[in-house]
Amino acid sequence: MRKALLISGLTLPLIACVALFGPAAVPKGTAILSSSRTANPTLSPIPSPSITARPTWTPTEFPSDTPEPILSLTPTVLFASPFPIPTLQSRLDCQLIWQSPGNYISYQPREEFTVGWRVRNNGTDVWDVNSVEFTYLRGAKLYDYSLVHLKTSVFPGQEVVLSVHMRAPRDLTLYTTYWSLREGNTFFCPLKLSIYVGL
C-alpha cells in the first residue's frame, strides 16, 4: 500500500511537468501510470476559404477615326500678320469716296432733290459705257427714272459721280432706297440713301 502511494505521489508531479513542458524522455524500464481519463480530441470546423470575385478584363472601345469637335472655353485670339496678305482683286468692284446729301437729311413732302455718289473703280475691268448702267435695286421708290446710263467709260483707278434726281414722298417717316451698278445680270457697287420726310 505504501508502495502504491509512493508511485502515485511521484506520478502526479510528472504529469504536471509533461503538461507544462511537453513530453520528456523517459528512461527505459520506468513504468508510467496513465490516468483513466484521456482527453478526446474534438474537431473544430475549419473555415472554408471564401470565393472572391476576380477582376475581369473588359475590352475598351477603340477611338473612332472621325475626330469629334472639342469645345474650348479658351478665347481664340487672332493676330494680324506683319506681312501683307495678297487678296484677289475682283473683276467688278468699287469704293465709295463721298455721298451728297448724306444720310438722314430731312425733306418736305414732295420736295425734289438730287443725290450723288462719287465712287472709284477698284476692279480690274473697265465700266464700259455701253454695258454698265446705274439702276434702282430695292427699297423706297424715290426716283423719277429707275435707270441711269453712264456718260463715259470708267477705267480701273478712275472715279465717277453717279447722280439720281429724286422726290420726297408725301408721308412723314424714314425712307431708304438702294441702288447698284449692273453689268448684264451682275450687280456690283451697292449704294444707299436714307432720308426723313417732314421730321
SETISE-374424 format. One record per residue (C-alpha): x, y, z; residue in one letter. Coordinates in steps of 0.05 Angstrom, whole numbers, padded with zeros to 5 digits, always signed. Layout:
<recs>
XYZA
...
</recs>
This chain:
<recs>
+00000+00000+00000M
+00057+00047+00017R
+00089+00029-00049K
+00026+00047-00087A
+00020+00114-00052L
+00093+00129-00067L
+00084+00115-00141I
+00021+00157-00145S
+00057+00213-00108G
+00112+00214-00159L
+00066+00206-00218T
+00025+00269-00206L
+00085+00317-00209P
+00110+00282-00271L
+00043+00291-00306I
+00043+00364-00287A
+00112+00373-00318C
+00091+00339-00381V
+00030+00384-00386A
+00073+00446-00377L
+00136+00429-00416F
+00115+00374-00462G
+00134+00302-00461P
+00202+00287-00434A
+00246+00230-00449A
+00232+00173-00401V
+00286+00124-00383P
+00274+00053-00403K
+00243+00009-00351G
+00204+00064-00317T
+00132+00050-00311A
+00085+00106-00327I
+00016+00107-00299L
-00037+00138-00342S
-00099+00167-00314S
-00163+00136-00331S
-00188+00200-00363R
-00159+00216-00431T
-00178+00277-00469A
-00214+00260-00533N
-00193+00307-00589P
-00250+00347-00616T
-00254+00371-00687L
-00266+00444-00695S
-00295+00467-00760P
-00242+00497-00806I
-00268+00557-00842P
-00270+00545-00916S
-00239+00599-00960P
-00289+00648-00985S
-00296+00656-01060I
-00280+00727-01081T
-00294+00754-01149A
-00232+00764-01191R
-00228+00827-01234P
-00248+00812-01305T
-00218+00844-01367W
-00267+00885-01408T
-00246+00906-01477P
-00246+00981-01484T
-00277+01015-01544E
-00226+01040-01594F
-00230+01113-01613P
-00265+01126-01678S
-00228+01151-01739D
-00274+01212-01743T
-00249+01267-01697P
-00301+01296-01652E
-00304+01371-01641P
-00274+01394-01575I
-00308+01452-01541L
-00259+01500-01510S
-00274+01557-01463L
-00208+01589-01481T
-00220+01651-01524P
-00187+01650-01592T
-00144+01710-01607V
-00128+01726-01679L
-00064+01764-01692F
-00053+01807-01754A
+00002+01783-01800S
+00062+01830-01802P
+00066+01817-01877F
+00013+01839-01927P
-00031+01782-01949I
-00047+01787-02024P
-00121+01785-02040T
-00152+01771-02106L
-00177+01834-02139Q
-00249+01829-02162S
-00265+01840-02235R
-00321+01889-02217L
-00310+01928-02153D
-00317+01999-02126C
-00302+02044-02067Q
-00349+02099-02043L
-00310+02165-02038I
-00367+02212-02016W
-00442+02220-02018Q
-00484+02283-02023S
-00531+02295-01989P
-00512+02250-01930G
-00560+02200-01899N
-00617+02221-01852Y
-00627+02291-01883I
-00699+02317-01875S
-00741+02339-01935Y
-00811+02367-01940Q
-00865+02324-01972P
-00859+02322-02048R
-00794+02363-02046E
-00746+02348-02104E
-00671+02338-02096F
-00612+02305-02129T
-00567+02254-02095V
-00496+02239-02118G
-00446+02184-02100W
-00374+02191-02121R
-00343+02122-02130V
-00276+02095-02153R
-00267+02035-02199N
-00227+01986-02156N
-00238+01927-02201G
-00196+01900-02259T
-00248+01913-02314D
-00269+01977-02348V
-00340+02000-02333W
-00359+02005-02406D
-00409+02060-02423V
-00445+02010-02469N
-00452+01953-02419S
-00452+01982-02348V
-00511+02023-02320E
-00534+02050-02253F
-00601+02023-02231T
-00652+02022-02174Y
-00645+01958-02133L
-00698+01958-02077R
-00728+01999-02021G
-00766+02065-02026A
-00781+02087-02097K
-00758+02159-02093L
-00734+02164-02165Y
-00762+02196-02227D
-00724+02146-02270Y
-00702+02077-02245S
-00643+02072-02293L
-00584+02120-02305V
-00534+02110-02361H
-00460+02125-02352L
-00437+02186-02391K
-00368+02156-02403T
-00329+02091-02391S
-00293+02086-02325V
-00224+02053-02324F
-00193+02018-02263P
-00170+02071-02213G
-00215+02126-02242Q
-00273+02159-02205E
-00343+02179-02228V
-00403+02213-02197V
-00468+02173-02201L
-00527+02221-02193S
-00602+02209-02190V
-00659+02260-02188H
-00708+02243-02132M
-00772+02267-02100R
-00792+02260-02027A
-00857+02221-02014P
-00918+02252-01980R
-00919+02210-01916D
-00878+02234-01857L
-00829+02178-01840T
-00760+02150-01855L
-00745+02123-01925Y
-00686+02083-01951T
-00671+02069-02024T
-00618+02022-02052Y
-00581+02029-02119W
-00527+01990-02154S
-00483+01987-02216L
-00501+01929-02263R
-00467+01894-02319E
-00515+01845-02352G
-00541+01802-02293N
-00483+01821-02247T
-00497+01874-02194F
-00438+01908-02160F
-00422+01971-02121C
-00486+01975-02079P
-00504+02044-02052L
-00560+02071-02009K
-00593+02135-01986L
-00637+02145-01923S
-00679+02208-01914I
-00733+02234-01867Y
-00795+02268-01895V
-00825+02325-01854G
-00790+02307-01789L
</recs>
